Amino acid sequence: MASVYCQSSNHPIIQSFNHSIIQSFNHSIIQSFNHSIIQNFLGSTISPLRADAATTAGLVR
């Protein structure tokens, strides 16, 4: 009974905490992280890999 009561009381609070704090964290920090770091990473690393993958796909066909 104690564990069930604890679960039922934790879920609304933790869920609301996740949906508010984590969502705002994702939309601000992760978006800025993606647009800066990931764009640089894509531009320098993934572009040649993407070209190689396209060439490989063409050869396989």
MOPAC internal coordinates of N, CA, C and O (Angstrom, degrees):
PM7 1SCF
backbone

  N    0.0000 0     0.00 0     0.00 0    0    0    0
  C    1.4656 1     0.00 0     0.00 0    1    0    0
  C    1.5296 1   110.38 1     0.00 0    2    1    0
  O    1.2310 1   120.86 1   138.38 1    3    2    1
  N    1.3154 1   115.96 1   -41.62 1    3    2    1
  C    1.4633 1   118.75 1  -177.21 1    5    3    2
  C    1.5339 1   110.99 1   -63.80 1    6    5    3
  O    1.2310 1   120.84 1   137.91 1    7    6    5
  N    1.3364 1   116.00 1   -42.09 1    7    6    5
  C    1.4602 1   119.20 1  -179.21 1    9    7    6
  C    1.5286 1   110.82 1   -66.43 1   10    9    7
  O    1.2310 1   120.29 1   141.19 1   11   10    9
  N    1.3291 1   117.05 1   -38.81 1   11   10    9
  C    1.4634 1   120.82 1   179.39 1   13   11   10
  C    1.5201 1   110.07 1   -65.09 1   14   13   11
  O    1.2310 1   120.47 1   137.02 1   15   14   13
  N    1.3262 1   116.70 1   -42.98 1   15   14   13
  C    1.4653 1   120.50 1   179.22 1   17   15   14
  C    1.5319 1   109.99 1   -64.45 1   18   17   15
  O    1.2310 1   121.09 1   139.22 1   19   18   17
  N    1.3133 1   115.52 1   -40.78 1   19   18   17
  C    1.4593 1   119.92 1  -179.54 1   21   19   18
  C    1.5270 1   109.84 1   -64.99 1   22   21   19
  O    1.2310 1   120.66 1   137.18 1   23   22   21
  N    1.3274 1   116.34 1   -42.82 1   23   22   21
  C    1.4610 1   120.29 1   178.33 1   25   23   22
  C    1.5247 1   110.90 1   -60.40 1   26   25   23
  O    1.2310 1   120.67 1   132.26 1   27   26   25
  N    1.3301 1   116.32 1   -47.74 1   27   26   25
  C    1.4617 1   119.75 1  -176.46 1   29   27   26
  C    1.5267 1   111.23 1   -65.57 1   30   29   27
  O    1.2310 1   120.20 1   147.45 1   31   30   29
  N    1.3226 1   117.23 1   -32.55 1   31   30   29
  C    1.4624 1   119.19 1  -179.43 1   33   31   30
  C    1.5271 1   111.24 1   -80.07 1   34   33   31
  O    1.2310 1   119.99 1   149.52 1   35   34   33
  N    1.3236 1   117.61 1   -30.48 1   35   34   33
  C    1.4629 1   120.48 1  -178.79 1   37   35   34
  C    1.5217 1   112.52 1   -75.54 1   38   37   35
  O    1.2310 1   120.18 1   141.79 1   39   38   37
  N    1.3067 1   117.26 1   -38.21 1   39   38   37
  C    1.4620 1   119.75 1  -171.67 1   41   39   38
  C    1.5244 1   114.01 1   -59.41 1   42   41   39
  O    1.2310 1   118.14 1   132.30 1   43   42   41
  N    1.3231 1   121.14 1   -47.70 1   43   42   41
  C    1.4731 1   118.17 1  -178.93 1   45   43   42
  C    1.5237 1   112.43 1   -62.68 1   46   45   43
  O    1.2310 1   120.66 1   138.62 1   47   46   45
  N    1.3333 1   116.35 1   -41.38 1   47   46   45
  C    1.4633 1   119.79 1  -176.68 1   49   47   46
  C    1.5255 1   110.09 1   -69.92 1   50   49   47
  O    1.2310 1   120.73 1   132.91 1   51   50   49
  N    1.3251 1   116.21 1   -47.09 1   51   50   49
  C    1.4611 1   119.34 1  -178.19 1   53   51   50
  C    1.5230 1   110.56 1   -66.72 1   54   53   51
  O    1.2310 1   120.13 1   140.69 1   55   54   53
  N    1.3293 1   117.35 1   -39.31 1   55   54   53
  C    1.4620 1   120.14 1   178.98 1   57   55   54
  C    1.5226 1   110.86 1   -62.62 1   58   57   55
  O    1.2310 1   120.30 1   133.70 1   59   58   57
  N    1.3288 1   117.03 1   -46.30 1   59   58   57
  C    1.4609 1   119.64 1   179.28 1   61   59   58
  C    1.5277 1   110.54 1   -64.56 1   62   61   59
  O    1.2310 1   120.88 1   144.57 1   63   62   61
  N    1.3350 1   115.92 1   -35.43 1   63   62   61
  C    1.4598 1   120.04 1   177.49 1   65   63   62
  C    1.5251 1   110.11 1   -64.05 1   66   65   63
  O    1.2310 1   120.73 1   133.92 1   67   66   65
  N    1.3349 1   116.21 1   -46.08 1   67   66   65
  C    1.4613 1   119.78 1   179.82 1   69   67   66
  C    1.5181 1   111.38 1   -63.26 1   70   69   67
  O    1.2310 1   120.28 1   133.47 1   71   70   69
  N    1.3229 1   117.06 1   -46.53 1   71   70   69
  C    1.4590 1   120.04 1  -174.18 1   73   71   70
  C    1.5192 1   112.31 1   -67.19 1   74   73   71
  O    1.2310 1   119.72 1   149.54 1   75   74   73
  N    1.3163 1   118.13 1   -30.46 1   75   74   73
  C    1.4645 1   119.64 1  -178.47 1   77   75   74
  C    1.5227 1   111.51 1   -88.84 1   78   77   75
  O    1.2310 1   120.68 1   123.99 1   79   78   77
  N    1.3351 1   116.31 1   -56.01 1   79   78   77
  C    1.4599 1   119.78 1  -173.89 1   81   79   78
  C    1.5225 1   110.86 1   -71.51 1   82   81   79
  O    1.2310 1   120.45 1   131.90 1   83   82   81
  N    1.3258 1   116.75 1   -48.10 1   83   82   81
  C    1.4586 1   119.88 1  -175.90 1   85   83   82
  C    1.5265 1   111.13 1   -68.24 1   86   85   83
  O    1.2310 1   120.13 1   142.38 1   87   86   85
  N    1.3400 1   117.35 1   -37.62 1   87   86   85
  C    1.4582 1   119.39 1   178.42 1   89   87   86
  C    1.5230 1   110.85 1   -64.13 1   90   89   87
  O    1.2310 1   120.27 1   134.40 1   91   90   89
  N    1.3199 1   117.09 1   -45.60 1   91   90   89
  C    1.4621 1   119.49 1   178.58 1   93   91   90
  C    1.5224 1   110.35 1   -65.59 1   94   93   91
  O    1.2310 1   120.73 1   144.42 1   95   94   93
  N    1.3417 1   116.21 1   -35.58 1   95   94   93
  C    1.4644 1   120.51 1   177.28 1   97   95   94
  C    1.5227 1   109.89 1   -64.10 1   98   97   95
  O    1.2310 1   120.37 1   133.99 1   99   98   97
  N    1.3334 1   116.89 1   -46.01 1   99   98   97
  C    1.4605 1   120.28 1  -179.84 1  101   99   98
  C    1.5208 1   111.40 1   -63.25 1  102  101   99
  O    1.2310 1   120.21 1   131.89 1  103  102  101
  N    1.3209 1   117.21 1   -48.11 1  103  102  101
  C    1.4601 1   120.27 1  -173.03 1  105  103  102
  C    1.5245 1   112.31 1   -67.64 1  106  105  103
  O    1.2310 1   119.78 1   150.50 1  107  106  105
  N    1.3211 1   118.02 1   -29.50 1  107  106  105
  C    1.4640 1   119.50 1  -178.39 1  109  107  106
  C    1.5213 1   111.40 1   -93.70 1  110  109  107
  O    1.2310 1   120.57 1   121.25 1  111  110  109
  N    1.3315 1   116.51 1   -58.75 1  111  110  109
  C    1.4624 1   120.00 1  -173.15 1  113  111  110
  C    1.5225 1   111.12 1   -71.71 1  114  113  111
  O    1.2310 1   120.56 1   131.92 1  115  114  113
  N    1.3277 1   116.53 1   -48.08 1  115  114  113
  C    1.4605 1   119.85 1  -175.24 1  117  115  114
  C    1.5257 1   110.93 1   -68.30 1  118  117  115
  O    1.2310 1   120.19 1   142.64 1  119  118  117
  N    1.3342 1   117.25 1   -37.36 1  119  118  117
  C    1.4631 1   119.59 1   178.59 1  121  119  118
  C    1.5224 1   110.67 1   -63.79 1  122  121  119
  O    1.2310 1   120.24 1   133.74 1  123  122  121
  N    1.3191 1   117.14 1   -46.26 1  123  122  121
  C    1.4590 1   119.78 1   178.49 1  125  123  122
  C    1.5253 1   110.43 1   -65.61 1  126  125  123
  O    1.2310 1   120.85 1   143.69 1  127  126  125
  N    1.3410 1   115.99 1   -36.31 1  127  126  125
  C    1.4628 1   120.36 1   177.66 1  129  127  126
  C    1.5239 1   110.10 1   -64.22 1  130  129  127
  O    1.2310 1   120.54 1   134.73 1  131  130  129
  N    1.3342 1   116.57 1   -45.27 1  131  130  129
  C    1.4596 1   120.31 1  -179.46 1  133  131  130
  C    1.5257 1   111.15 1   -63.68 1  134  133  131
  O    1.2310 1   120.32 1   132.58 1  135  134  133
  N    1.3167 1   116.98 1   -47.42 1  135  134  133
  C    1.4600 1   119.83 1  -173.24 1  137  135  134
  C    1.5237 1   112.17 1   -67.77 1  138  137  135
  O    1.2310 1   119.75 1   152.62 1  139  138  137
  N    1.3166 1   118.09 1   -27.38 1  139  138  137
  C    1.4593 1   119.35 1  -178.74 1  141  139  138
  C    1.5247 1   111.57 1   -96.11 1  142  141  139
  O    1.2310 1   120.55 1   119.10 1  143  142  141
  N    1.3302 1   116.55 1   -60.90 1  143  142  141
  C    1.4611 1   120.40 1  -172.80 1  145  143  142
  C    1.5248 1   110.98 1   -71.44 1  146  145  143
  O    1.2310 1   120.83 1   132.20 1  147  146  145
  N    1.3305 1   116.03 1   -47.80 1  147  146  145
  C    1.4612 1   119.66 1  -174.82 1  149  147  146
  C    1.5241 1   110.82 1   -67.86 1  150  149  147
  O    1.2310 1   119.95 1   143.39 1  151  150  149
  N    1.3276 1   117.70 1   -36.61 1  151  150  149
  C    1.4631 1   119.85 1   177.82 1  153  151  150
  C    1.5241 1   110.46 1   -63.28 1  154  153  151
  O    1.2310 1   120.37 1   137.40 1  155  154  153
  N    1.3262 1   116.90 1   -42.60 1  155  154  153
  C    1.4601 1   120.15 1   177.11 1  157  155  154
  C    1.5211 1   110.59 1   -63.61 1  158  157  155
  O    1.2310 1   121.19 1   138.53 1  159  158  157
  N    1.3424 1   115.33 1   -41.47 1  159  158  157
  C    1.4625 1   120.03 1   179.87 1  161  159  158
  C    1.5241 1   110.51 1   -64.35 1  162  161  159
  O    1.2310 1   120.85 1   136.15 1  163  162  161
  N    1.3394 1   115.99 1   -43.85 1  163  162  161
  C    1.4653 1   119.98 1   179.18 1  165  163  162
  C    1.5206 1   110.69 1   -63.85 1  166  165  163
  O    1.2310 1   120.87 1   136.15 1  167  166  165
  N    1.3144 1   115.94 1   -43.85 1  167  166  165
  C    1.4598 1   119.30 1  -177.54 1  169  167  166
  C    1.5148 1   112.74 1   -63.79 1  170  169  167
  O    1.2310 1   119.87 1   145.28 1  171  170  169
  N    1.3317 1   117.85 1   -34.72 1  171  170  169
  C    1.4569 1   120.57 1  -173.84 1  173  171  170
  C    1.5237 1   112.99 1   -94.70 1  174  173  171
  O    1.2310 1   119.88 1   148.61 1  175  174  173
  N    1.3299 1   117.82 1   -31.39 1  175  174  173
  C    1.4609 1   120.42 1  -171.14 1  177  175  174
  C    1.5150 1   113.37 1  -112.83 1  178  177  175
  O    1.2310 1   120.42 1   131.74 1  179  178  177
  N    1.3376 1   116.80 1   -48.26 1  179  178  177
  C    1.4598 1   120.30 1  -170.75 1  181  179  178
  C    1.5264 1   111.46 1   -77.58 1  182  181  179
  O    1.2310 1   119.58 1   152.79 1  183  182  181
  N    1.3191 1   118.40 1   -27.21 1  183  182  181
  C    1.4655 1   120.11 1  -178.87 1  185  183  182
  C    1.5304 1   111.95 1   -59.67 1  186  185  183
  O    1.2310 1   119.00 1   129.42 1  187  186  185
  N    1.3411 1   119.51 1   -50.58 1  187  186  185
  C    1.4648 1   119.17 1   176.30 1  189  187  186
  C    1.5225 1   112.08 1   -63.27 1  190  189  187
  O    1.2310 1   120.57 1   141.43 1  191  190  189
  N    1.3345 1   116.52 1   -38.57 1  191  190  189
  C    1.4597 1   119.60 1   178.09 1  193  191  190
  C    1.5151 1   110.44 1   -63.53 1  194  193  191
  O    1.2310 1   120.67 1   139.86 1  195  194  193
  N    1.3247 1   116.32 1   -40.14 1  195  194  193
  C    1.4603 1   120.66 1   179.49 1  197  195  194
  C    1.5331 1   109.84 1   -64.54 1  198  197  195
  O    1.2310 1   120.29 1   140.14 1  199  198  197
  N    1.3165 1   117.06 1   -39.86 1  199  198  197
  C    1.4632 1   120.74 1   177.49 1  201  199  198
  C    1.5233 1   110.16 1   -64.68 1  202  201  199
  O    1.2310 1   120.24 1   136.93 1  203  202  201
  N    1.3294 1   117.15 1   -43.07 1  203  202  201
  C    1.4578 1   121.09 1   178.04 1  205  203  202
  C    1.5195 1   110.73 1   -63.34 1  206  205  203
  O    1.2310 1   120.42 1   139.56 1  207  206  205
  N    1.3287 1   116.81 1   -40.44 1  207  206  205
  C    1.4597 1   120.64 1   179.19 1  209  207  206
  C    1.5201 1   110.49 1   -64.18 1  210  209  207
  O    1.2310 1   120.38 1   140.07 1  211  210  209
  N    1.3309 1   116.88 1   -39.93 1  211  210  209
  C    1.4642 1   120.31 1   178.48 1  213  211  210
  C    1.5231 1   110.17 1   -65.09 1  214  213  211
  O    1.2310 1   120.55 1   138.59 1  215  214  213
  N    1.3249 1   116.55 1   -41.41 1  215  214  213
  C    1.4650 1   120.38 1   178.50 1  217  215  214
  C    1.5181 1   110.44 1   -64.84 1  218  217  215
  O    1.2310 1   120.59 1   135.77 1  219  218  217
  N    1.3256 1   116.48 1   -44.23 1  219  218  217
  C    1.4627 1   121.11 1   179.08 1  221  219  218
  C    1.5194 1   110.70 1   -62.35 1  222  221  219
  O    1.2310 1   120.48 1   137.50 1  223  222  221
  N    1.3308 1   116.69 1   -42.50 1  223  222  221
  C    1.4668 1   120.27 1   178.78 1  225  223  222
  C    1.5256 1   110.22 1   -62.67 1  226  225  223
  O    1.2310 1   120.38 1   140.97 1  227  226  225
  N    1.3305 1   116.88 1   -39.03 1  227  226  225
  C    1.4601 1   120.37 1   178.23 1  229  227  226
  C    1.5249 1   111.28 1   -65.91 1  230  229  227
  O    1.2310 1   120.31 1   141.33 1  231  230  229
  N    1.3417 1   117.01 1   -38.67 1  231  230  229
  C    1.4596 1   120.47 1   179.60 1  233  231  230
  C    1.5174 1   111.16 1   -69.76 1  234  233  231
  O    1.2310 1   120.70 1   142.22 1  235  234  233
  N    1.3377 1   116.26 1   -37.78 1  235  234  233
  C    1.4649 1   120.06 1  -179.38 1  237  235  234
  C    1.5142 1   110.35 1   -65.77 1  238  237  235
  O    1.2310 1   120.51 1   139.61 1  239  238  237
  N    1.3340 1   116.63 1   -40.39 1  239  238  237
  C    1.4553 1   119.31 1   178.39 1  241  239  238
  C    1.5189 1   109.47 1   -65.85 1  242  241  239
  O    1.2310 1   120.10 1   180.00 1  243  242  241

